Amino acid sequence: MDIVDYSHWQAGVDANKLKGAGIIGGIVKAGQISLPSKIPYYDDRHDENIVRLKEAGLICGDYYYWLPKAGASLQARHYLEIRQRNIPDFPPILDVEDPQGLIKAEMSMQLKATIQYIEDKIGISPIIYTRGGLWVNSVGDPAWGANYKFWLAQYNNTLTRFSPTIKPNIIMWQYTDKLKIPGCPTMDGNYWMKSMVELQELIGKPTPPSGILDIRIKKGIYPLSKANREWLDRH
């Protein structure tokens, strides 16, 4: 089951073409804080992207590009303000990929503070998007990570580099940044790693019909080999 993610850099994404290609949903950028000015930046295609995904009957989500030096409460408030404009299906997602030179303990503390603010305000735990190596080497693989769901980026044939602490909680794998859908710009491709029931529970609504894999193979746009697809089916 594939989910794409994109931002204003990928203009002209046609949600109906995504649906026709067998994509079940899209996750779009919400915004970030510009440093050093600490000016809130809002992705100007966020609202339109969310609306188009909903109109096409696809599940939708958004992510916030999180920076450890931008302030926990400032980023959490900004992100929640953006989401209130048109609330997506997925819980909030924090994009954690730039340590900005902070030590592990500080990185972990700032991220947990941001998460705590969001939980306190809306009662929903965010999903953490990151790379396996960064989570260990820059965040320190904190024990509290076992309490959260993860979306991991790793452009390899198999998803292997991750901490045992978070292994049970990996719900999505971003396996490529070169997914090509006819009529759309190149995007990131993600594989949903859990069951359809778990996806329905996460977003609180029915998911698109099954048969996605057959559609994508038939159209010849599935980027993974048969062996890799079989590996995914077993994990």
C-alpha positions as CSV (number, residue, x, y, z in Angstrom):
1,M,0.0,0.0,0.0
2,D,1.6,3.2,-1.2
3,I,1.4,6.7,0.2
4,V,3.2,9.7,-1.4
5,D,4.5,12.8,0.3
6,Y,5.2,16.1,-1.3
7,S,5.4,19.9,-0.7
8,H,5.2,23.2,-2.7
9,W,8.3,22.0,-4.6
10,Q,6.2,19.5,-6.4
11,A,3.6,21.8,-8.0
12,G,0.8,20.3,-10.1
13,V,0.2,17.1,-8.2
14,D,-3.2,15.7,-9.4
15,A,-4.8,13.8,-6.6
16,N,-7.1,12.0,-9.1
17,K,-4.1,10.7,-11.0
18,L,-2.6,9.5,-7.8
19,K,-5.8,7.6,-7.1
20,G,-5.9,6.2,-10.6
21,A,-2.3,4.9,-10.1
22,G,-3.3,3.0,-7.0
23,I,-2.0,5.4,-4.4
24,I,-4.1,5.4,-1.2
25,G,-3.1,8.7,0.3
26,G,-0.8,11.7,0.4
27,I,1.1,13.5,3.1
28,V,2.0,17.2,2.4
29,K,4.2,19.7,4.1
30,A,2.6,22.0,6.6
31,G,5.4,24.5,7.4
32,Q,8.5,25.2,9.5
33,I,10.2,28.0,11.4
34,S,12.8,30.0,9.4
35,L,16.1,30.4,11.2
36,P,17.8,32.6,12.5
37,S,14.8,35.0,12.3
38,K,12.4,32.5,13.9
39,I,9.7,33.6,11.4
40,P,6.9,31.0,10.9
41,Y,6.9,29.7,7.4
42,Y,3.7,28.2,6.0
43,D,3.8,26.0,2.9
44,D,1.6,27.9,0.6
45,R,0.2,24.7,-1.1
46,H,-0.8,23.0,2.1
47,D,-4.4,23.9,2.2
48,E,-4.9,23.2,-1.5
49,N,-3.1,19.9,-1.3
50,I,-5.2,18.7,1.6
51,V,-8.5,19.8,-0.1
52,R,-7.5,18.0,-3.4
53,L,-6.7,14.8,-1.6
54,K,-9.9,14.8,0.3
55,E,-11.9,15.6,-2.9
56,A,-10.3,12.6,-4.6
57,G,-11.3,10.3,-1.7
58,L,-7.7,9.7,-0.6
59,I,-6.5,9.7,3.0
60,C,-4.3,12.7,3.8
61,G,-1.8,13.9,6.3
62,D,0.7,16.7,6.8
63,Y,4.2,17.0,8.3
64,Y,6.1,19.8,10.0
65,Y,9.8,20.3,9.3
66,W,11.0,20.4,12.9
67,L,14.3,22.1,14.0
68,P,15.7,21.6,17.5
69,K,16.9,25.3,17.7
70,A,13.6,26.8,16.7
71,G,11.8,26.3,20.1
72,A,9.5,23.6,21.1
73,S,6.4,25.6,21.9
74,L,6.8,28.0,19.0
75,Q,6.9,25.1,16.5
76,A,4.1,23.2,18.2
77,R,1.8,26.2,18.2
78,H,2.6,27.0,14.6
79,Y,2.0,23.5,13.4
80,L,-1.3,23.2,15.3
81,E,-2.5,26.6,13.8
82,I,-1.8,25.3,10.3
83,R,-3.6,22.0,10.9
84,Q,-6.7,23.8,12.2
85,R,-7.2,25.4,8.8
86,N,-8.1,22.0,7.4
87,I,-7.5,19.0,9.7
88,P,-6.1,16.0,7.8
89,D,-6.7,12.3,8.6
90,F,-3.3,11.4,9.9
91,P,-2.1,12.5,13.4
92,P,0.5,15.3,13.4
93,I,3.9,14.3,11.9
94,L,7.2,15.8,13.0
95,D,9.9,15.7,10.3
96,V,13.1,15.2,12.3
97,E,16.2,15.2,10.1
98,D,18.4,18.2,11.0
99,P,20.2,18.0,14.4
100,Q,21.7,21.5,13.9
101,G,24.8,20.5,15.8
102,L,23.1,19.8,19.1
103,I,24.2,17.1,21.5
104,K,21.9,14.0,21.8
105,A,20.5,14.9,25.2
106,E,19.5,18.4,24.0
107,M,18.0,17.1,20.8
108,S,16.0,14.5,22.7
109,M,14.8,17.0,25.2
110,Q,13.7,19.6,22.6
111,L,11.8,17.0,20.6
112,K,10.1,15.5,23.6
113,A,9.0,19.0,24.7
114,T,7.5,19.6,21.2
115,I,5.7,16.3,21.3
116,Q,4.4,16.9,24.9
117,Y,3.0,20.4,23.9
118,I,1.1,18.8,21.0
119,E,-0.2,16.0,23.2
120,D,-1.3,18.4,25.9
121,K,-3.2,20.7,23.4
122,I,-5.0,18.1,21.3
123,G,-4.6,14.8,23.1
124,I,-3.0,13.1,20.1
125,S,0.6,11.7,19.9
126,P,2.6,12.8,16.8
127,I,4.3,10.4,14.4
128,I,8.0,10.9,14.1
129,Y,9.6,10.9,10.6
130,T,13.3,10.4,10.7
131,R,16.2,8.2,9.5
132,G,17.3,5.2,11.6
133,G,20.9,6.4,11.9
134,L,19.9,9.9,12.9
135,W,17.6,8.7,15.6
136,V,20.4,6.7,17.2
137,N,23.3,9.1,16.5
138,S,21.7,12.5,16.9
139,V,18.7,11.9,19.1
140,G,20.3,9.2,21.2
141,D,17.6,6.5,20.8
142,P,15.8,7.6,24.0
143,A,13.7,5.1,25.9
144,W,10.6,7.3,25.4
145,G,10.8,6.6,21.7
146,A,9.2,3.2,22.3
147,N,5.9,5.1,23.0
148,Y,5.6,6.6,19.6
149,K,5.0,5.6,16.0
150,F,7.7,6.1,13.4
151,W,7.9,6.8,9.7
152,L,11.5,5.9,8.6
153,A,13.4,7.1,5.5
154,Q,15.8,4.6,3.9
155,Y,16.3,4.3,0.2
156,N,17.5,0.7,0.1
157,N,16.0,-2.5,-1.0
158,T,15.1,-3.5,2.5
159,L,14.4,-1.6,5.7
160,T,17.2,-2.7,8.0
161,R,19.0,0.2,9.8
162,F,16.9,1.0,12.9
163,S,17.0,0.6,16.7
164,P,15.2,-2.3,18.3
165,T,13.6,0.2,20.6
166,I,11.4,1.6,17.8
167,K,11.2,-1.5,15.5
168,P,7.7,-2.5,16.6
169,N,6.5,1.0,16.0
170,I,7.6,1.5,12.4
171,I,4.4,2.2,10.5
172,M,5.7,3.6,7.3
173,W,8.9,3.3,5.2
174,Q,9.9,6.0,2.8
175,Y,11.7,3.8,0.3
176,T,12.3,6.2,-2.6
177,D,12.5,9.9,-3.5
178,K,12.0,9.2,-7.2
179,L,8.5,7.8,-7.4
180,K,7.0,8.6,-10.8
181,I,3.3,8.8,-11.3
182,P,2.1,9.5,-14.9
183,G,1.0,13.2,-15.1
184,C,2.6,14.2,-11.8
185,P,6.0,15.5,-10.7
186,T,8.5,13.1,-9.1
187,M,7.6,12.5,-5.4
188,D,8.6,10.4,-2.4
189,G,7.2,7.0,-2.2
190,N,6.2,5.3,1.1
191,Y,5.0,1.9,2.0
192,W,2.5,1.4,4.8
193,M,4.0,-1.3,7.0
194,K,1.0,-2.4,9.0
195,S,-2.4,-3.8,8.3
196,M,-5.4,-2.0,6.8
197,V,-7.2,-2.4,10.1
198,E,-4.3,-0.6,11.9
199,L,-4.4,2.2,9.3
200,Q,-8.1,2.6,9.8
201,E,-7.6,2.8,13.5
202,L,-4.9,5.4,13.2
203,I,-6.9,7.7,11.0
204,G,-10.3,7.0,12.4
205,K,-12.0,6.3,9.1
206,P,-12.4,3.7,6.4
207,T,-9.5,3.4,3.9
208,P,-9.7,3.2,0.1
209,P,-10.5,-0.2,-1.4
210,S,-7.9,-2.9,-1.7
211,G,-6.3,-4.1,-4.9
212,I,-3.8,-1.3,-4.8
213,L,-0.8,-3.6,-5.5
214,D,-2.4,-5.1,-8.6
215,I,-3.2,-1.7,-10.0
216,R,0.4,-0.5,-9.5
217,I,1.9,-3.6,-11.1
218,K,-0.4,-3.4,-14.0
219,K,0.4,0.2,-14.7
220,G,4.2,-0.6,-14.4
221,I,5.0,2.2,-11.9
222,Y,5.8,0.1,-8.8
223,P,9.5,0.9,-8.2
224,L,10.3,-2.2,-6.2
225,S,11.3,-5.5,-7.7
226,K,9.2,-8.7,-7.3
227,A,11.6,-9.9,-4.6
228,N,11.4,-6.7,-2.6
229,R,7.6,-6.7,-2.8
230,E,7.6,-10.3,-1.5
231,W,9.9,-9.1,1.3
232,L,7.5,-6.3,2.2
233,D,4.6,-8.8,2.3
234,R,6.4,-10.8,4.9
235,H,7.2,-7.9,7.2
